[in-house]
Amino acid sequence: MSRAFSFVGSPARIVFGVGSKAAVGEWIAKSGCRRALVLSTPHQRADAEALALEIGELACGVFAGAAMHTPVDVTDAAMKVVTETEADCVVSLGGGSTTGLGKAIAYRTDILQIVVPTTYAGSEVTPILGQTEGGRKTTVRDAKILPEIVIYDPALTYGLPVSMSITSGLNAMAHAVEGLYAQDRNPISTLMALEGLRAFARSLPVIIKSPGDEEARSDALYGAWLCGTVLGTVGMALHHKICHTLGGSFDTPHAETHAVMLPHTAAFNAIAAEPELAGAAEIFESSIGGGLWDFARAICAPLSLKEFGLTEADLDRAASIAVENPYWNPRPIGRDSIRMLLQDAWEGRRPAN
């Protein structure tokens, strides 16, 4: 069988292992940096301040204002601190919100980024920045956005709340599922996507029953790296376009929105990409949409958009926005078909495909 494909591997350095957070200062120094600004959300300020103390004289301060969907005004505020402290690198401690802020700073300054993930977001290994301004979320892809060093310490996820573990994991899984039918997919991205999905299929049910299970936590973080790397390697399609629409224009929670939409967007595209999704369907022992929905229900994930305060009346506007400047997608999209898809997701119906 002849194959033709193009593959570019991520140049990011990945440091994986229990206790690896202790090496943050070492990697700052190895990178030639001397003034690291530690970033976090307000909720993780204490952890960020503790990390700054661990880094010692290599830390120049803490900015604990990161927010979901990376609002441009938050980045503006962080940039003032970058300038005031003369930071020559940022250390992003946390989930997708903090990673997004670090990326936004790097996009403006090309400053070195070190990311220490505490969730399964996966965005730490992509050159993609999604930011919100004026009620719209837009994305940009640039080499400057990709963090140079990612330190995965499974110990930092041992205390991650179960509900957040579930939605964060499903968010990462969405990257892999979308990568399976991406226009620029390749054999390596497909292998990584399926391995990432298998890692989450193994680990999340264990985390539900035993949140402190170290092997399952390590497996889930491994899956996050794989799924995120897939997203960084190939293009996005309908799933991410809809989630960006709902998050940016209706302020729905990021990971939870991905979790709810995943079975529905996968089922929608299975009509045009059944062979590409067959490996994933096998993992979940059903049709891809139905299998993912069953898996989500079994691990007590949110199943409907109405749970986030989105009203049925919002769906018309959401469908209209989602078809503006659409991403490439294996199945043609139209406003009516997207409106029906959103209705199913809003009601929490199990997809047939």
LUMMI-222565 format. One record per residue (C-alpha): residue number from 1; x, y, z. Coordinates in Angstrom, 3 decimals. Example, Ala and Ser with C-alpha at 12.3 -4.5 7.8 and 13.67 -1.06 7.14 Angstrom:
BEGIN
<atom 1; <12.300; -4.500; 7.800>>
<atom 2; <13.670; -1.060; 7.140>>
***
This chain:
BEGIN
<atom 1; <0.000; 0.000; 0.000>>
<atom 2; <1.473; 3.354; -1.040>>
<atom 3; <1.211; 6.329; 1.267>>
<atom 4; <1.898; 10.013; 0.896>>
<atom 5; <2.059; 12.305; 3.915>>
<atom 6; <3.923; 15.178; 5.514>>
<atom 7; <4.943; 15.159; 9.165>>
<atom 8; <6.693; 17.781; 11.291>>
<atom 9; <7.433; 16.771; 14.890>>
<atom 10; <7.072; 19.185; 17.776>>
<atom 11; <10.379; 20.784; 18.831>>
<atom 12; <9.201; 21.174; 22.439>>
<atom 13; <11.214; 19.439; 25.153>>
<atom 14; <9.036; 17.115; 27.240>>
<atom 15; <10.114; 16.271; 30.799>>
<atom 16; <7.851; 13.580; 32.298>>
<atom 17; <8.000; 11.952; 35.711>>
<atom 18; <6.928; 12.119; 39.338>>
<atom 19; <8.870; 14.859; 41.099>>
<atom 20; <9.946; 16.589; 37.891>>
<atom 21; <8.546; 19.936; 39.097>>
<atom 22; <11.631; 20.225; 41.283>>
<atom 23; <13.679; 20.757; 38.110>>
<atom 24; <11.896; 23.952; 37.010>>
<atom 25; <14.726; 26.166; 38.231>>
<atom 26; <17.280; 23.912; 36.543>>
<atom 27; <15.495; 24.238; 33.198>>
<atom 28; <15.233; 28.011; 33.561>>
<atom 29; <18.999; 28.181; 34.034>>
<atom 30; <19.718; 25.703; 31.229>>
<atom 31; <17.677; 27.894; 28.906>>
<atom 32; <19.885; 30.877; 29.696>>
<atom 33; <17.124; 32.787; 31.486>>
<atom 34; <17.482; 34.652; 34.774>>
<atom 35; <14.139; 36.355; 35.454>>
<atom 36; <11.100; 34.052; 35.414>>
<atom 37; <7.578; 35.371; 35.908>>
<atom 38; <5.330; 32.667; 37.368>>
<atom 39; <1.762; 32.650; 36.013>>
<atom 40; <-1.414; 31.147; 37.484>>
<atom 41; <-5.125; 31.698; 37.964>>
<atom 42; <-6.308; 33.478; 41.129>>
<atom 43; <-7.334; 30.068; 42.510>>
<atom 44; <-3.762; 28.765; 42.224>>
<atom 45; <-1.983; 31.877; 43.484>>
<atom 46; <-0.647; 30.129; 46.599>>
<atom 47; <0.816; 27.329; 44.497>>
<atom 48; <2.405; 29.850; 42.136>>
<atom 49; <3.931; 31.778; 45.029>>
<atom 50; <5.290; 28.527; 46.472>>
<atom 51; <6.841; 27.665; 43.106>>
<atom 52; <8.413; 31.115; 42.900>>
<atom 53; <10.005; 30.487; 46.304>>
<atom 54; <11.338; 27.143; 45.062>>
<atom 55; <12.819; 28.808; 42.000>>
<atom 56; <14.465; 31.359; 44.276>>
<atom 57; <16.552; 34.127; 42.768>>
<atom 58; <15.565; 33.054; 39.247>>
<atom 59; <11.969; 34.181; 39.907>>
<atom 60; <11.112; 37.843; 39.378>>
<atom 61; <7.468; 37.754; 40.440>>
<atom 62; <4.009; 36.185; 40.188>>
<atom 63; <1.019; 37.138; 38.042>>
<atom 64; <-2.074; 35.265; 39.246>>
<atom 65; <-4.733; 36.704; 36.942>>
<atom 66; <-5.076; 34.077; 34.218>>
<atom 67; <-8.683; 33.520; 33.125>>
<atom 68; <-10.674; 31.089; 30.990>>
<atom 69; <-10.725; 31.751; 27.219>>
<atom 70; <-7.634; 34.045; 27.521>>
<atom 71; <-9.289; 37.507; 27.500>>
<atom 72; <-7.135; 40.073; 25.719>>
<atom 73; <-7.512; 42.564; 28.579>>
<atom 74; <-5.974; 40.048; 30.997>>
<atom 75; <-3.031; 39.610; 28.653>>
<atom 76; <-2.662; 43.409; 28.536>>
<atom 77; <-2.453; 43.496; 32.335>>
<atom 78; <0.076; 40.663; 32.391>>
<atom 79; <2.211; 42.407; 29.788>>
<atom 80; <2.596; 45.387; 32.119>>
<atom 81; <4.002; 43.060; 34.782>>
<atom 82; <6.329; 41.434; 32.235>>
<atom 83; <7.698; 44.878; 31.408>>
<atom 84; <7.917; 46.061; 35.010>>
<atom 85; <9.741; 42.936; 36.210>>
<atom 86; <11.946; 42.678; 33.091>>
<atom 87; <10.989; 39.009; 32.830>>
<atom 88; <12.911; 36.980; 30.272>>
<atom 89; <10.698; 33.883; 30.538>>
<atom 90; <7.370; 32.770; 31.952>>
<atom 91; <6.549; 29.668; 33.981>>
<atom 92; <2.887; 28.722; 33.532>>
<atom 93; <1.607; 26.628; 36.437>>
<atom 94; <-1.921; 25.274; 35.992>>
<atom 95; <-4.378; 24.255; 33.301>>
<atom 96; <-5.451; 25.634; 29.961>>
<atom 97; <-6.241; 29.129; 31.237>>
<atom 98; <-2.738; 29.708; 32.577>>
<atom 99; <-1.095; 28.048; 29.599>>
<atom 100; <-3.150; 30.281; 27.320>>
<atom 101; <-1.924; 33.398; 29.086>>
<atom 102; <1.693; 32.282; 28.751>>
<atom 103; <1.132; 31.665; 25.059>>
<atom 104; <-0.476; 35.075; 24.585>>
<atom 105; <2.526; 36.743; 26.220>>
<atom 106; <4.922; 34.722; 24.065>>
<atom 107; <2.992; 35.586; 20.911>>
<atom 108; <3.578; 39.263; 21.631>>
<atom 109; <7.153; 38.998; 22.882>>
<atom 110; <8.609; 35.615; 21.763>>
<atom 111; <9.572; 35.112; 25.412>>
<atom 112; <10.587; 31.593; 26.478>>
<atom 113; <7.823; 29.498; 28.053>>
<atom 114; <8.049; 26.702; 30.577>>
<atom 115; <4.709; 25.030; 31.330>>
<atom 116; <3.945; 22.911; 34.396>>
<atom 117; <0.481; 21.407; 33.730>>
<atom 118; <-1.834; 20.506; 36.605>>
<atom 119; <-4.750; 19.333; 34.424>>
<atom 120; <-5.149; 17.289; 31.243>>
<atom 121; <-5.816; 20.237; 28.903>>
<atom 122; <-3.100; 19.321; 26.402>>
<atom 123; <-2.808; 22.866; 25.046>>
<atom 124; <0.721; 23.132; 26.445>>
<atom 125; <2.066; 21.210; 23.440>>
<atom 126; <0.316; 23.142; 20.659>>
<atom 127; <1.356; 26.276; 18.732>>
<atom 128; <-2.261; 27.459; 18.899>>
<atom 129; <-3.598; 30.413; 20.879>>
<atom 130; <-7.303; 30.959; 21.410>>
<atom 131; <-8.142; 34.392; 22.840>>
<atom 132; <-11.321; 36.316; 23.482>>
<atom 133; <-12.143; 39.944; 22.753>>
<atom 134; <-15.470; 41.669; 22.189>>
<atom 135; <-17.463; 38.507; 22.804>>
<atom 136; <-15.708; 36.495; 20.078>>
<atom 137; <-13.005; 33.838; 20.417>>
<atom 138; <-10.429; 33.658; 17.663>>
<atom 139; <-7.457; 31.396; 17.159>>
<atom 140; <-4.001; 31.943; 15.765>>
<atom 141; <-1.237; 29.431; 15.017>>
<atom 142; <2.404; 30.531; 15.181>>
<atom 143; <5.732; 28.930; 16.079>>
<atom 144; <6.243; 31.567; 18.808>>
<atom 145; <3.156; 30.268; 20.628>>
<atom 146; <4.498; 26.740; 21.233>>
<atom 147; <6.023; 26.439; 24.730>>
<atom 148; <9.674; 25.397; 24.619>>
<atom 149; <9.654; 23.201; 27.738>>
<atom 150; <6.794; 21.220; 29.297>>
<atom 151; <7.328; 19.588; 32.680>>
<atom 152; <4.760; 16.872; 33.362>>
<atom 153; <4.744; 15.886; 37.025>>
<atom 154; <1.909; 13.404; 37.676>>
<atom 155; <2.113; 14.202; 41.410>>
<atom 156; <0.594; 17.623; 40.661>>
<atom 157; <-2.582; 15.916; 39.433>>
<atom 158; <-3.115; 13.574; 42.398>>
<atom 159; <-5.397; 16.123; 44.041>>
<atom 160; <-7.169; 17.278; 40.880>>
<atom 161; <-10.917; 17.124; 41.643>>
<atom 162; <-12.614; 14.173; 40.001>>
<atom 163; <-15.101; 16.348; 38.116>>
<atom 164; <-12.296; 18.472; 36.681>>
<atom 165; <-10.288; 15.358; 35.860>>
<atom 166; <-13.190; 14.015; 33.825>>
<atom 167; <-13.928; 17.141; 31.819>>
<atom 168; <-10.265; 17.978; 31.349>>
<atom 169; <-9.626; 14.456; 30.095>>
<atom 170; <-12.532; 14.574; 27.647>>
<atom 171; <-11.273; 17.940; 26.438>>
<atom 172; <-7.920; 16.333; 25.611>>
<atom 173; <-9.662; 13.362; 23.988>>
<atom 174; <-11.470; 15.757; 21.659>>
<atom 175; <-8.096; 16.855; 20.299>>
<atom 176; <-7.278; 13.254; 19.400>>
<atom 177; <-10.658; 12.398; 17.886>>
<atom 178; <-10.584; 15.505; 15.703>>
<atom 179; <-7.022; 14.658; 14.684>>
<atom 180; <-8.134; 11.294; 13.299>>
<atom 181; <-10.093; 12.919; 10.466>>
<atom 182; <-8.038; 16.115; 10.080>>
<atom 183; <-7.258; 17.136; 6.521>>
<atom 184; <-3.504; 16.989; 7.199>>
<atom 185; <-3.485; 13.855; 9.361>>
<atom 186; <-0.585; 11.471; 9.009>>
<atom 187; <0.310; 7.978; 10.280>>
<atom 188; <2.228; 9.335; 13.286>>
<atom 189; <-0.560; 11.670; 14.429>>
<atom 190; <-3.060; 8.820; 14.069>>
<atom 191; <-0.916; 6.460; 16.160>>
<atom 192; <-0.559; 9.109; 18.863>>
<atom 193; <-4.290; 9.905; 18.801>>
<atom 194; <-5.314; 6.287; 19.291>>
<atom 195; <-2.717; 5.718; 22.015>>
<atom 196; <-3.904; 8.856; 23.809>>
<atom 197; <-7.524; 7.717; 23.628>>
<atom 198; <-6.582; 4.297; 24.978>>
<atom 199; <-4.728; 5.943; 27.877>>
<atom 200; <-7.823; 7.911; 28.875>>
<atom 201; <-10.162; 4.949; 28.312>>
<atom 202; <-8.020; 3.049; 30.849>>
<atom 203; <-7.364; 5.795; 33.361>>
<atom 204; <-10.503; 7.897; 33.772>>
<atom 205; <-12.731; 5.044; 35.029>>
<atom 206; <-10.052; 4.218; 37.616>>
<atom 207; <-9.755; 7.864; 38.714>>
<atom 208; <-13.523; 7.924; 39.294>>
<atom 209; <-13.219; 5.100; 41.808>>
<atom 210; <-9.737; 5.872; 43.200>>
<atom 211; <-8.845; 9.551; 42.658>>
<atom 212; <-5.415; 9.086; 44.219>>
<atom 213; <-4.379; 6.118; 42.083>>
<atom 214; <-0.867; 7.088; 41.014>>
<atom 215; <-0.685; 4.798; 37.999>>
<atom 216; <-4.001; 6.054; 36.606>>
<atom 217; <-2.990; 9.677; 37.188>>
<atom 218; <0.280; 9.109; 35.350>>
<atom 219; <-1.547; 7.335; 32.512>>
<atom 220; <-4.024; 10.206; 32.146>>
<atom 221; <-1.240; 12.792; 32.008>>
<atom 222; <0.527; 10.665; 29.410>>
<atom 223; <-2.714; 10.654; 27.411>>
<atom 224; <-2.973; 14.432; 27.719>>
<atom 225; <0.494; 14.850; 26.244>>
<atom 226; <-0.313; 12.540; 23.322>>
<atom 227; <-3.707; 14.104; 22.560>>
<atom 228; <-2.380; 17.635; 22.845>>
<atom 229; <0.544; 16.833; 20.570>>
<atom 230; <-1.907; 15.597; 17.945>>
<atom 231; <-3.744; 18.923; 18.035>>
<atom 232; <-0.417; 20.718; 17.649>>
<atom 233; <0.471; 18.603; 14.622>>
<atom 234; <-2.695; 18.759; 12.525>>
<atom 235; <-5.497; 21.205; 11.813>>
<atom 236; <-8.755; 21.756; 13.684>>
<atom 237; <-12.227; 21.117; 12.313>>
<atom 238; <-15.889; 21.427; 13.295>>
<atom 239; <-15.564; 20.336; 16.921>>
<atom 240; <-13.143; 23.084; 17.872>>
<atom 241; <-15.027; 25.692; 15.851>>
<atom 242; <-18.249; 24.983; 17.762>>
<atom 243; <-16.509; 24.917; 21.144>>
<atom 244; <-14.750; 28.208; 20.411>>
<atom 245; <-18.103; 29.686; 19.429>>
<atom 246; <-19.840; 28.554; 22.609>>
<atom 247; <-16.979; 29.543; 24.893>>
<atom 248; <-16.141; 32.860; 23.278>>
<atom 249; <-19.657; 34.143; 22.609>>
<atom 250; <-21.663; 32.510; 25.412>>
<atom 251; <-18.957; 32.061; 28.066>>
<atom 252; <-19.628; 28.357; 28.535>>
<atom 253; <-16.938; 26.562; 30.562>>
<atom 254; <-14.101; 25.415; 28.312>>
<atom 255; <-13.417; 21.785; 29.221>>
<atom 256; <-17.063; 21.034; 29.997>>
<atom 257; <-18.143; 22.336; 26.592>>
<atom 258; <-15.637; 20.073; 24.847>>
<atom 259; <-16.856; 17.153; 26.955>>
<atom 260; <-20.503; 17.631; 25.970>>
<atom 261; <-19.855; 18.352; 22.292>>
<atom 262; <-17.378; 15.522; 21.610>>
<atom 263; <-19.862; 12.646; 21.034>>
<atom 264; <-22.037; 14.854; 18.835>>
<atom 265; <-19.323; 16.271; 16.582>>
<atom 266; <-17.747; 12.817; 16.255>>
<atom 267; <-21.117; 11.320; 15.262>>
<atom 268; <-21.733; 14.158; 12.791>>
<atom 269; <-18.411; 13.560; 11.051>>
<atom 270; <-18.602; 9.767; 11.203>>
<atom 271; <-20.954; 9.936; 8.218>>
<atom 272; <-18.056; 11.204; 6.086>>
<atom 273; <-15.082; 9.791; 8.015>>
<atom 274; <-16.145; 6.363; 9.265>>
<atom 275; <-12.880; 4.608; 8.217>>
<atom 276; <-10.754; 7.246; 9.925>>
<atom 277; <-12.776; 6.945; 13.149>>
<atom 278; <-13.001; 3.139; 13.134>>
<atom 279; <-10.011; 2.683; 15.467>>
<atom 280; <-11.509; 5.014; 18.039>>
<atom 281; <-14.927; 3.368; 17.757>>
<atom 282; <-13.243; 0.042; 18.505>>
<atom 283; <-11.710; 1.454; 21.696>>
<atom 284; <-15.162; 2.471; 22.963>>
<atom 285; <-16.839; -0.703; 21.655>>
<atom 286; <-19.674; 1.022; 19.793>>
<atom 287; <-20.355; 3.564; 17.097>>
<atom 288; <-17.992; 6.473; 17.731>>
<atom 289; <-20.626; 9.004; 18.813>>
<atom 290; <-22.637; 6.537; 20.849>>
<atom 291; <-19.509; 4.986; 22.347>>
<atom 292; <-18.102; 8.316; 23.461>>
<atom 293; <-21.486; 9.314; 24.936>>
<atom 294; <-21.711; 6.008; 26.822>>
<atom 295; <-18.174; 6.487; 28.125>>
<atom 296; <-18.945; 10.038; 29.232>>
<atom 297; <-22.095; 8.906; 31.041>>
<atom 298; <-20.235; 6.044; 32.737>>
<atom 299; <-17.659; 8.456; 34.191>>
<atom 300; <-20.355; 10.957; 35.260>>
<atom 301; <-19.394; 13.671; 32.776>>
<atom 302; <-21.823; 16.475; 31.861>>
<atom 303; <-23.984; 15.420; 28.911>>
<atom 304; <-25.989; 18.506; 27.933>>
<atom 305; <-25.306; 22.148; 27.123>>
<atom 306; <-28.345; 23.219; 29.140>>
<atom 307; <-26.349; 22.331; 32.281>>
<atom 308; <-24.191; 25.421; 31.654>>
<atom 309; <-27.073; 27.902; 31.532>>
<atom 310; <-27.204; 27.999; 27.745>>
<atom 311; <-30.817; 28.524; 26.678>>
<atom 312; <-32.565; 26.931; 23.739>>
<atom 313; <-32.982; 30.404; 22.302>>
<atom 314; <-29.178; 30.796; 22.233>>
<atom 315; <-28.805; 27.904; 19.812>>
<atom 316; <-29.939; 29.861; 16.743>>
<atom 317; <-27.274; 32.508; 17.255>>
<atom 318; <-24.666; 29.900; 18.097>>
<atom 319; <-25.361; 28.030; 14.858>>
<atom 320; <-25.058; 31.233; 12.836>>
<atom 321; <-21.732; 32.140; 14.415>>
<atom 322; <-20.375; 28.605; 14.064>>
<atom 323; <-20.768; 28.608; 10.274>>
<atom 324; <-19.018; 31.967; 9.862>>
<atom 325; <-15.457; 31.491; 8.565>>
<atom 326; <-15.715; 27.708; 9.034>>
<atom 327; <-12.709; 25.461; 9.553>>
<atom 328; <-12.157; 22.665; 7.040>>
<atom 329; <-14.333; 19.676; 7.902>>
<atom 330; <-14.704; 16.200; 6.342>>
<atom 331; <-18.480; 16.577; 6.140>>
<atom 332; <-19.961; 19.737; 4.615>>
<atom 333; <-21.666; 21.926; 7.180>>
<atom 334; <-24.641; 24.234; 6.978>>
<atom 335; <-26.529; 26.317; 9.464>>
<atom 336; <-29.485; 23.906; 9.643>>
<atom 337; <-27.343; 20.824; 10.255>>
<atom 338; <-25.304; 22.590; 12.941>>
<atom 339; <-28.490; 23.853; 14.567>>
<atom 340; <-29.761; 20.265; 14.788>>
<atom 341; <-26.420; 19.090; 16.190>>
<atom 342; <-26.540; 21.817; 18.865>>
<atom 343; <-30.125; 20.878; 19.744>>
<atom 344; <-29.067; 17.282; 20.370>>
<atom 345; <-26.145; 18.450; 22.511>>
<atom 346; <-28.353; 20.896; 24.400>>
<atom 347; <-30.828; 18.149; 25.233>>
<atom 348; <-28.114; 15.577; 25.947>>
<atom 349; <-29.361; 12.939; 23.497>>
<atom 350; <-27.240; 9.874; 22.778>>
<atom 351; <-25.966; 10.083; 19.169>>
<atom 352; <-26.958; 7.243; 16.865>>
<atom 353; <-23.742; 7.216; 14.826>>
***
